[in-house]
């Protein structure tokens, strides 16, 4: 059990909507700060000194911020983790940013970088992820540098029955040799069958 202390002011009206200026939750060295809860730009800042205290088998520290602009319906997030490990994965650093618009449909960009990682027996100097677009039209780019090097690009969109997209031509360089995908591959995912397959 981890005791949690709460300081600040937070009120709930008859509609159970929060109203308060600041709220701080603490558990040992871990902190969650909430501010401007019912204002135009609610903010959250979190800091966790030991991931293992909250997730069995994990190690490392993590901190970040989350801001929401009610006027522009925009959410921004920034964060980083250090000395992380979970299962067969270890990494010196992980950082991420997100800028999301939520007015009519979800649309935005998410970027993440994993540095000096060990995944199984493979050492990677860097892994970069870039996801941008909307539900209906988005693109995912991945780049690996280390014991193997590869760049992959996947584009597509959500449909009523699931997802449909395309994996672009790519190449992979590894100790065992080189592998390449010379032509794009059409893919589809069925939400009902929970299965990814080659599209017609």
N, C-alpha and C positions, 0 to 999 in steps of 0.2 A: 504494500500500500504506500502511496505517495501523498502526504497531506498537501493541500492547496490553500493558500491564503489569498483573499480577495480584498482589495482596497479601492476606494473611489466611490462614485455615486452613479447609480443607474436606476431609473424608474420605469415601470410599466404602466401604460394608461389602460383604459377600459378595453381597448382593441388589442391589448398585449403588444403594443409597439414600444420599443425601447427609447428612452430619452435620457441622455446624460452626456457629460463632457469628457470624462476619462474613466477608465477602469483598468486595473492592473491585477493580473493573476500571477502568483509565484508558487513554484514548487522546487524547493532546494535552490539550485542555481539557475533554474529555467524560468523564463519570464514571457508573458504575453501581455502587451499593452494595447488597449483599444482607446481611440480618441475620436471626438466629433461624431459620436454614434448616430445622432439624428440630424447632423449638419449636412452641408452640401458635399463634403469630402471626407467620409469616414475613413479612418486609417487603422491598420493593425501592424504591430511589430512583434516578432517572436524571436526568441533565442533559446536554444536547447544545448546544454553543455555535454550531455551524454545520451546519444540516441538509444543506447542499450537499456536505459531505464524505462523506455516507452515501447521498444520493439525488441523482442527476444532475438538474440543472435546478431544484433547490429552494434556497430561502434562508430564513433565520430561525433562531431558537433555540427550544428546547423543554425543559421539565422537568416532573417529576411523581413521584407515589408510587403504589405498589400494595401493599395489605395483604390478607392472607388469614387469617381466623380458622378454625382447624381445628375448634374446639369448636362454632361455630355454622354452619360451612360458608358463610361470607359473604366476598365479595371486595369491597373498596372501592378506588376509584381516583380520584385528583385530578391535574389537570395544567393547564398553560397553555403557549402558544406566542406568540412576539412577532416582528413584522416578517417574517411568512411570505409566501412567494410560490411558486407552482408553476404552470407553464403560463400560462393566461389569468387566473388567480386571484391576487389580492394581498389581504392583510389585516393590520391593525395588531395585532390580538390574537385569540387563540382560547383558550377555557377550557372544561374539561369535568369532570364528576363522574359516577361510576358506583357504584351500590350493588346488588350482585347476590347472591342466595341460590342455592346450588347443591345443597342437601340432597337433595330428591326430584326436582325439575325446576327448570330455570333460570327465575328469577323476580326482577324488580327494576326499577330505573329508571336511565336514562342521560340526562343533560342536557348540552347543549353550546351555547355562545354564540360567534358570530363577530362581531367589532366592526370598524367602519370598513373595509369590504371593497370591492374593485373586481373584479367578475366580468365579463370582456369589457368592454363599454362601460357597464355598469350599476354605479352607486355605491349601496352599501347601508350604512346606519348600523348596522344590526344584523340578524343572522339567529339565531333561537333554535330549538333542537331539543329535544323532550322525548319520550322513548321509555320506556314502562312496560308491565309485564305479564309474561306467560309465553309459552312457545312456542305454546301452544294458544289464548291469548287476550291480545292485546297491542294497544296504541294508539300511533300516531306523530303528533305535532303539530309543525307547522312554521310559523314566523311570520317574515315579511320586512318590513323597514322601510327605505325609501330611494327610489330612482328608481321603484321599483314597490313596492306594499304588498299583502300577501296573507297569509291564514291558511288552512292546510290541515290536515285531520285524516283519518287513515287508520287503520282498525281491522280486525282480522282474526286469523287463526290458521293455524298450520302443519297440513297434512293429509298423509296418506301419499303422495298424488300431487303435493303441492306446497304451495300457499298459497291461501287464499280470504279475501276481505275486502270492505271497503266504503269508498269515498271520500265523505266527508260534503259537503253543500252548502257552497260557498265563493264568495268574490269576489276579484277582483284589480283594483287601481287602478294605471294606468300613464299615461305621457305620451300614448299613442295613444288612451286611453279606458278604459272600465271593461268588465270581463268577469265573468260570474257563472255558477255552476253551481247551478241552483235545486233539483235533486233529487239524492239520493244515487245513486252509481253502484256497482254490484256488480262486483267484479273477481276474477279467478282467475289463478294462475300455475302452469303445468305444468312440473314439474322435468324430465320426460322431453323435452319439446319446447323447454324454456327459452324460454317465450313467455308474455307477459302479455296477457290478453284480457278482454273483458266477460263476466261470468258469466251463466249462465242464470237 
